């Protein structure tokens, strides 16, 4: 990784090229999937939607089971959201 930029990865999936930027082991940004929003790797499942289900009261296990993705994938999404919220909080505090 140079200059803090992630390298695009290309893999063949189902006979087609799947291009993505890895965010975590299970979360990627694939420019041609879901408008480039973060998704779970090899799916069209928007991470925002999974987080919304958690916010609505579903458990990590329920979300993982419902989407047939690893529990670890949902945990990574929650961890990323937590880090983003903490970072935003620090930015706001520094502006005060």
Secondary structure, DSSP 8 states (H G I E B T S, - for coil): -BTTB--EEEEEETTEEEEEEESSSSEEE-TTSGGG-EEETTS--BHHHHHHHHHTT--HHHHHHHHT--HHHHHHHHHHHHHHHHHHHHHHHHH-
